[in-house]
């Protein structure tokens, strides 16, 4: 964590001193997320990706011609989705996330591609569960079918706080690693990044749950 703060501090010093080689701007895009669960109980549940968005500010500093360090402050939509022929269940998170990464650029004429990797930390500020039954009368579940006996069970519990240390609650804090690729042209970038959390965000002892997020974003550097 000290390394992360030192890198962010260096970038901020460069920003206020208008240092050469510093680029800062805006980013926005969409996310495809899920929560990877390791448990014998839930081994048969096939989840689908939950789509969301991200937006924030970012900065990169060229350490050398081809090596750079970067950071950002993003608001990211994460979560989980389970869908079958009878209902759709979701867990939705709204998080502030700060990644710090090192990258390597490869010039390609007027363009360049780069690869980067580094840690991230995030804190969820909002979250909720949702459970929606298919309204199609021709798709009504059989009498003996029970939502509580399926993968929907974790989503229809409205008696437990969404964030907390109870069973079926989630932790606000997460940290992990992210890696990505970028295609750049002058002050524009298109990036694809995958992030995997290391923190078990479910206090439930029988389930180990980790955030998994793929995001694709567009970056515009105000200063380049």
Secondary structure as a PSIPRED ss2 file (coil, helix, strand):
# PSIPRED VFORMAT (PSIPRED V4.0)

   1 X C   1.000  0.000  0.000
   2 X H   0.000  1.000  0.000
   3 X H   0.000  1.000  0.000
   4 X H   0.000  1.000  0.000
   5 X H   0.000  1.000  0.000
   6 X H   0.000  1.000  0.000
   7 X H   0.000  1.000  0.000
   8 X H   0.000  1.000  0.000
   9 X H   0.000  1.000  0.000
  10 X H   0.000  1.000  0.000
  11 X H   0.000  1.000  0.000
  12 X H   0.000  1.000  0.000
  13 X H   0.000  1.000  0.000
  14 X H   0.000  1.000  0.000
  15 X H   0.000  1.000  0.000
  16 X H   0.000  1.000  0.000
  17 X C   1.000  0.000  0.000
  18 X C   1.000  0.000  0.000
  19 X C   1.000  0.000  0.000
  20 X C   1.000  0.000  0.000
  21 X C   1.000  0.000  0.000
  22 X E   0.000  0.000  1.000
  23 X E   0.000  0.000  1.000
  24 X E   0.000  0.000  1.000
  25 X E   0.000  0.000  1.000
  26 X E   0.000  0.000  1.000
  27 X E   0.000  0.000  1.000
  28 X E   0.000  0.000  1.000
  29 X E   0.000  0.000  1.000
  30 X E   0.000  0.000  1.000
  31 X E   0.000  0.000  1.000
  32 X E   0.000  0.000  1.000
  33 X E   0.000  0.000  1.000
  34 X E   0.000  0.000  1.000
  35 X E   0.000  0.000  1.000
  36 X E   0.000  0.000  1.000
  37 X E   0.000  0.000  1.000
  38 X E   0.000  0.000  1.000
  39 X C   1.000  0.000  0.000
  40 X C   1.000  0.000  0.000
  41 X C   1.000  0.000  0.000
  42 X C   1.000  0.000  0.000
  43 X C   1.000  0.000  0.000
  44 X C   1.000  0.000  0.000
  45 X C   1.000  0.000  0.000
  46 X C   1.000  0.000  0.000
  47 X C   1.000  0.000  0.000
  48 X E   0.000  0.000  1.000
  49 X C   1.000  0.000  0.000
  50 X E   0.000  0.000  1.000
  51 X E   0.000  0.000  1.000
  52 X E   0.000  0.000  1.000
  53 X E   0.000  0.000  1.000
  54 X E   0.000  0.000  1.000
  55 X E   0.000  0.000  1.000
  56 X E   0.000  0.000  1.000
  57 X E   0.000  0.000  1.000
  58 X E   0.000  0.000  1.000
  59 X E   0.000  0.000  1.000
  60 X E   0.000  0.000  1.000
  61 X E   0.000  0.000  1.000
  62 X E   0.000  0.000  1.000
  63 X C   1.000  0.000  0.000
  64 X C   1.000  0.000  0.000
  65 X C   1.000  0.000  0.000
  66 X C   1.000  0.000  0.000
  67 X E   0.000  0.000  1.000
  68 X E   0.000  0.000  1.000
  69 X E   0.000  0.000  1.000
  70 X E   0.000  0.000  1.000
  71 X E   0.000  0.000  1.000
  72 X E   0.000  0.000  1.000
  73 X E   0.000  0.000  1.000
  74 X E   0.000  0.000  1.000
  75 X E   0.000  0.000  1.000
  76 X E   0.000  0.000  1.000
  77 X E   0.000  0.000  1.000
  78 X E   0.000  0.000  1.000
  79 X E   0.000  0.000  1.000
  80 X E   0.000  0.000  1.000
  81 X E   0.000  0.000  1.000
  82 X E   0.000  0.000  1.000
  83 X E   0.000  0.000  1.000
  84 X C   1.000  0.000  0.000
  85 X C   1.000  0.000  0.000
  86 X C   1.000  0.000  0.000
  87 X E   0.000  0.000  1.000
  88 X E   0.000  0.000  1.000
  89 X E   0.000  0.000  1.000
  90 X E   0.000  0.000  1.000
  91 X E   0.000  0.000  1.000
  92 X E   0.000  0.000  1.000
  93 X E   0.000  0.000  1.000
  94 X E   0.000  0.000  1.000
  95 X E   0.000  0.000  1.000
  96 X E   0.000  0.000  1.000
  97 X E   0.000  0.000  1.000
  98 X E   0.000  0.000  1.000
  99 X E   0.000  0.000  1.000
 100 X E   0.000  0.000  1.000
 101 X E   0.000  0.000  1.000
 102 X E   0.000  0.000  1.000
 103 X E   0.000  0.000  1.000
 104 X E   0.000  0.000  1.000
 105 X E   0.000  0.000  1.000
 106 X E   0.000  0.000  1.000
 107 X E   0.000  0.000  1.000
 108 X E   0.000  0.000  1.000
 109 X C   1.000  0.000  0.000
 110 X C   1.000  0.000  0.000
 111 X E   0.000  0.000  1.000
 112 X E   0.000  0.000  1.000
 113 X E   0.000  0.000  1.000
 114 X E   0.000  0.000  1.000
 115 X E   0.000  0.000  1.000
 116 X E   0.000  0.000  1.000
 117 X E   0.000  0.000  1.000
 118 X E   0.000  0.000  1.000
 119 X E   0.000  0.000  1.000
 120 X E   0.000  0.000  1.000
 121 X E   0.000  0.000  1.000
 122 X E   0.000  0.000  1.000
 123 X E   0.000  0.000  1.000
 124 X E   0.000  0.000  1.000
 125 X E   0.000  0.000  1.000
 126 X E   0.000  0.000  1.000
 127 X E   0.000  0.000  1.000
 128 X E   0.000  0.000  1.000
 129 X E   0.000  0.000  1.000
 130 X E   0.000  0.000  1.000
 131 X E   0.000  0.000  1.000
 132 X E   0.000  0.000  1.000
 133 X E   0.000  0.000  1.000
 134 X C   1.000  0.000  0.000
 135 X C   1.000  0.000  0.000
 136 X C   1.000  0.000  0.000
 137 X H   0.000  1.000  0.000
 138 X H   0.000  1.000  0.000
 139 X H   0.000  1.000  0.000
 140 X C   1.000  0.000  0.000
 141 X C   1.000  0.000  0.000
 142 X C   1.000  0.000  0.000
 143 X C   1.000  0.000  0.000
 144 X C   1.000  0.000  0.000
 145 X C   1.000  0.000  0.000
 146 X C   1.000  0.000  0.000
 147 X H   0.000  1.000  0.000
 148 X H   0.000  1.000  0.000
 149 X H   0.000  1.000  0.000
 150 X C   1.000  0.000  0.000
 151 X H   0.000  1.000  0.000
 152 X H   0.000  1.000  0.000
 153 X H   0.000  1.000  0.000
 154 X H   0.000  1.000  0.000
 155 X C   1.000  0.000  0.000
 156 X C   1.000  0.000  0.000
 157 X C   1.000  0.000  0.000
 158 X C   1.000  0.000  0.000
 159 X C   1.000  0.000  0.000
 160 X C   1.000  0.000  0.000
 161 X C   1.000  0.000  0.000
 162 X C   1.000  0.000  0.000
 163 X E   0.000  0.000  1.000
 164 X C   1.000  0.000  0.000
 165 X C   1.000  0.000  0.000
 166 X C   1.000  0.000  0.000
 167 X C   1.000  0.000  0.000
 168 X C   1.000  0.000  0.000
 169 X C   1.000  0.000  0.000
 170 X E   0.000  0.000  1.000
 171 X C   1.000  0.000  0.000
 172 X C   1.000  0.000  0.000
 173 X E   0.000  0.000  1.000
 174 X E   0.000  0.000  1.000
 175 X E   0.000  0.000  1.000
 176 X E   0.000  0.000  1.000
 177 X E   0.000  0.000  1.000
 178 X E   0.000  0.000  1.000
 179 X E   0.000  0.000  1.000
 180 X E   0.000  0.000  1.000
 181 X E   0.000  0.000  1.000
 182 X E   0.000  0.000  1.000
 183 X E   0.000  0.000  1.000
 184 X E   0.000  0.000  1.000
 185 X E   0.000  0.000  1.000
 186 X C   1.000  0.000  0.000
 187 X C   1.000  0.000  0.000
 188 X E   0.000  0.000  1.000
 189 X E   0.000  0.000  1.000
 190 X E   0.000  0.000  1.000
 191 X E   0.000  0.000  1.000
 192 X E   0.000  0.000  1.000
 193 X E   0.000  0.000  1.000
 194 X E   0.000  0.000  1.000
 195 X E   0.000  0.000  1.000
 196 X E   0.000  0.000  1.000
 197 X E   0.000  0.000  1.000
 198 X C   1.000  0.000  0.000
 199 X C   1.000  0.000  0.000
 200 X C   1.000  0.000  0.000
 201 X C   1.000  0.000  0.000
 202 X E   0.000  0.000  1.000
 203 X C   1.000  0.000  0.000
 204 X C   1.000  0.000  0.000
 205 X C   1.000  0.000  0.000
 206 X C   1.000  0.000  0.000
 207 X C   1.000  0.000  0.000
 208 X E   0.000  0.000  1.000
 209 X E   0.000  0.000  1.000
 210 X E   0.000  0.000  1.000
 211 X E   0.000  0.000  1.000
 212 X E   0.000  0.000  1.000
 213 X E   0.000  0.000  1.000
 214 X E   0.000  0.000  1.000
 215 X E   0.000  0.000  1.000
 216 X E   0.000  0.000  1.000
 217 X E   0.000  0.000  1.000
 218 X E   0.000  0.000  1.000
 219 X E   0.000  0.000  1.000
 220 X E   0.000  0.000  1.000
 221 X E   0.000  0.000  1.000
 222 X E   0.000  0.000  1.000
 223 X E   0.000  0.000  1.000
 224 X C   1.000  0.000  0.000
